[in-house]
Amino acid sequence: MKKQLALLLVIMLLGSNSCKNLFSKDEAPNNLCVECIQKFMLSKTDEQNIRIEIRADKKHHLLDSLFNYRAKHLGFNGNVLIAQRGVILYDNNFGYEDYGKKLKLTDDSKFQLASISKTFTAVAVLHLIEIGKLALNDSIQEYYPKFPVHGITLKMLLSHRTGLPDYRFAYEDSAALGFKKVNNQDLMRWMENESPPLQFKPGRKFTYCNTNYAVLAAITEKVTGMKFDEYMQQYILNPVGMFNTYFITTEDKKLCEHKTCGYNYNWSSIATDAFDGILGDKGVYSTTHDLLQWYKMLTSDCFLKKESLELAFTPQSFEHAGNKNYGLGFRMYEYAPGKKYIFHNGWWKGYNTVFYTNPQEQYVIIVLGNKFNHSVYALNEIKNILNDGSTDVSLNDEGGE
């Protein structure tokens, strides 16, 4: 009955966007979403007028001074792209793609996004909900009947309200004892065989946990009958026009070209481990320009419906007073009544990443670093520049994931 109601809701809400009828392997709708997004591109005249209005040249100069200082004095190594109202204000690369080979970073350099990957998983799940393959209130047992913890819904997984422990610590011994490459189905088998110790009763509160998104990826595999990376490539990334984005598990050598290496602060490289093969919570490699395409998708209804996007950007945790919150795959920071930043950061094996948006001022900050450097998360100066030099004491930098 629940699935029938969900399907009825999808039919009632189904819009005219051509990308909503994916899911047959025989379909190839890749250009449809791209064409939709391209409709929002500015004309040369409009771009020139907006550049003058937002003082784009001044902002470019200030941003260039800021990032050159960080690269020279603070050890920043990475790529930066900042855009506002459809105009790219700043687009630059600093340092090395591969330090050992002395290969410089380019626009094509691909960075491990770490926890920004969760936004991709959330969009995939919301899309499957739209086409009637999943429902927000589905339990894990509907897809994994042997899963030992009951009362966890997809909505709880998306909003980090499950109480599940982080798999990196709960199953560390299991990884060391026999798996060179661990995947999401391995993780589900572990949890079926050895019930994970809950941190709290499901639904009781918010606690950020990578396991939630690993489980969502496993459910996606179960309902689509495809490997998560292959499904995402075919039905999410390609339709959106992100042709330089891939997963760490991909075997497509062409996609892997210009893959960056992850480094510690002293340029020592960081090796992969058993858990790098678990997807959903991390594992996406992308470029700054592909993330700009992701931003364009998230600010239009070219892929997900507006109702789904609004749900993703709606705070889900209110047990603690404050202006920080989490929606469905996205963090939020309310800096004034009715005004909020929507973002996600990443932190994984030398990679520090930022995907930070302001819907009111219509800007996006994309910073991808592949050498451990906390300055990546220092956004106050950037936001003040984008706000034309004004100082807002409510603006807080957000580090880590």
C-alpha positions, -999 to 999 in steps of 0.1 A, spaced: 0 0 0 28 24 9 46 18 -25 12 23 -43 7 57 -26 43 67 -33 38 58 -70 5 78 -71 23 108 -56 50 105 -83 24 104 -110 6 135 -96 39 155 -93 55 143 -125 65 174 -145 76 180 -180 113 175 -175 126 148 -199 151 133 -174 125 119 -151 117 88 -171 152 72 -168 157 37 -155 156 16 -186 191 4 -196 180 9 -233 173 46 -228 201 71 -234 187 105 -223 221 120 -216 217 152 -236 182 161 -222 193 174 -188 223 191 -202 202 210 -227 178 220 -200 207 234 -179 221 252 -209 189 272 -212 199 290 -180 232 302 -196 235 340 -198 237 359 -230 269 379 -235 250 411 -229 234 398 -197 268 386 -185 284 419 -191 257 438 -173 258 414 -143 296 416 -141 293 454 -138 265 452 -113 283 428 -90 317 444 -95 331 412 -108 365 426 -118 371 439 -83 361 406 -67 384 387 -91 413 409 -81 406 404 -43 401 366 -47 433 363 -67 453 381 -40 438 359 -13 445 326 -30 479 335 -42 487 344 -5 474 311 7 493 291 -19 526 310 -12 524 313 26 498 288 39 506 257 18 474 256 -2 476 232 -32 444 228 -52 419 243 -76 394 271 -70 362 281 -89 339 308 -75 308 320 -94 280 344 -87 247 350 -106 259 328 -134 292 346 -138 325 330 -130 344 354 -108 375 333 -102 389 301 -117 425 291 -109 448 262 -101 477 262 -76 504 235 -73 507 199 -82 484 171 -95 513 147 -89 541 161 -67 565 131 -74 562 136 -112 560 174 -108 528 174 -128 510 207 -124 473 210 -116 450 219 -146 413 224 -151 411 187 -159 426 176 -125 402 154 -106 400 154 -68 386 130 -43 355 149 -31 353 129 2 321 137 20 308 160 -8 301 127 -24 271 124 0 253 150 -20 255 127 -50 241 98 -31 212 119 -17 203 131 -52 203 95 -65 180 84 -37 156 113 -42 155 106 -79 147 69 -72 119 82 -49 106 104 -77 103 75 -101 86 53 -76 115 28 -69 120 39 -32 100 58 -6 113 80 22 97 60 49 109 26 36 128 6 62 162 -10 56 144 -44 60 124 -39 28 157 -43 9 178 -63 34 153 -84 54 181 -98 76 193 -64 87 193 -67 125 184 -31 135 148 -22 130 131 12 129 156 29 105 140 46 75 156 60 43 148 95 57 168 87 88 197 75 68 197 107 46 195 130 76 220 111 99 194 101 126 199 63 127 223 58 156 244 34 135 282 34 143 309 45 119 319 14 99 355 25 98 358 18 135 331 -8 142 345 -32 115 381 -23 114 392 -59 124 370 -74 98 387 -54 71 421 -64 83 413 -101 85 405 -110 50 393 -82 26 417 -64 4 389 -46 -13 357 -40 8 325 -30 -9 291 -19 2 276 -54 0 305 -67 22 295 -40 47 258 -51 47 268 -87 52 290 -77 82 261 -58 98 237 -87 91 261 -112 107 272 -90 136 246 -65 147 262 -30 149 262 -15 184 238 15 183 249 49 196 212 57 203 177 47 194 169 54 157 153 88 151 163 102 185 189 127 174 214 138 147 249 123 146 269 126 115 279 91 104 295 77 72 277 43 76 243 59 68 254 68 32 272 35 27 239 18 35 220 41 11 245 32 -17 239 -5 -10 201 -1 -11 206 18 -44 225 -13 -58 197 -36 -45 168 -17 -61 186 -9 -94 204 -43 -99 235 -23 -108 268 -15 -91 265 19 -75 293 35 -95 279 22 -128 243 33 -119 255 68 -109 276 72 -141 247 62 -164 217 77 -146 231 107 -126 264 120 -138 261 117 -176 225 131 -177 236 161 -157 266 166 -180 294 157 -155 316 139 -180 348 144 -160 334 129 -128 338 92 -117 341 69 -87 373 55 -72 361 20 -82 357 28 -119 377 7 -144 374 33 -172 410 44 -177 400 75 -197 379 88 -169 408 83 -145 431 106 -165 444 135 -144 435 118 -111 453 137 -84 473 122 -56 464 128 -20 492 142 3 499 150 39 510 185 48 547 175 42 540 160 7 541 124 19 516 104 -1 486 86 15 478 51 4 444 37 -1 430 11 23 403 -16 25 375 10 31 382 31 -1 360 7 -20 329 15 1 309 42 -18 280 65 -10 298 84 18 328 92 -3 346 80 -34 336 105 -61 364 122 -81 356 154 -99 368 187 -112 358 223 -102 340 228 -135 320 196 -131 310 207 -97 298 240 -112 276 219 -134 263 201 -102 255 235 -87 236 245 -118 215 213 -115 208 219 -79 196 254 -86 172 243 -114 145 217 -119 164 201 -148 169 168 -130 152 167 -96 118 184 -91 117 216 -71 98 198 -44 126 172 -40 152 199 -39 133 219 -13 130 187 8 168 181 5 174 217 17 150 215 46 165 212 81 157 178 98 172 182 133 159 205 160 167 188 192 195 214 199 189 251 194 213 267 169 217 279 134 235 248 121 215 219 107 214 190 82 188 183 56 189 153 32 225 151 21 232 188 26 244 209 56 229 243 63 239 274 82 212 300 89 231 333 91 200 355 93 162 348 96 152 331 64 187 332 49 210 302 49 241 287 33 237 252 18 269 233 16 290 202 22 326 198 30 349 169 26 380 155 44 397 123 34 433 112 31 449 145 22 419 159 4 402 189 18 371 200 -2 344 227 -1 311 230 -20 295 261 -4 264 279 -18 244 310 -9 209 308 -25 201 344 -16 232 360 -32 233 332 -58 270 323 -54 289 291 -52 324 285 -37 342 254 -49 376 247 -34 393 213 -40 427 206 -23 448 175 -25 474 183 1 462 185 37 456 222 44 430 236 68 429 270 50 406 253 25 378 257 50 385 294 58 356 310 40 350 342 59 374 363 37 359 348 6 323 355 17 331 390 27 346 396 -8 315 382 -24 293 404 -2 313 433 -16 336 438 14 308 439 40 315 422 73 289 399 88 299 386 122 274 358 118 294 342 91 312 311 104 338 289 88 330 252 87 359 228 88 360 190 82 331 170 68 
